[in-house]
């Protein structure tokens, strides 16, 4: 993030975005199975500012499988550790 000065002289944080975002599945960024993305349009100015993975049932299945694989370790981890994550 880089700071910018507004017209009123206030300093505000200007967020930065990657050009494209994948799905986060099983601890890694994963492209959508069908390779499709959609434009994320800003409600402020109507311009596209990044692309988002267009997930399908296949992506959901990957995420569910990853969640089931992680469940035993997650269930046995301390509540404080889980809350910190």
C-alpha positions, 0 to 999 in steps of 0.5 A: 500500500502506498499513501496518497494525499487527498484534495482536503490535504488528508493522508490516506492509504491507497490499497494495491491489488494483484492483477489476478487472484486464484483460489486458496486451497490446501495452503496454496494459491490454485488457478481455477480448474477451468481457467476462467476469471471475471473482472472485479469492478469498482463501485466507486468508478466502474473500472475493473481493478483485478481479475478473480477466479471464476470457481466451479463445482470442480474447484469446490470439490478440491477445497472440500477434499483439502478441508477433510485432509486438514481436519484431523490436524486442525481438530487436534490443534489448540484453540488459541492456535486456531484463533490466532490463525 
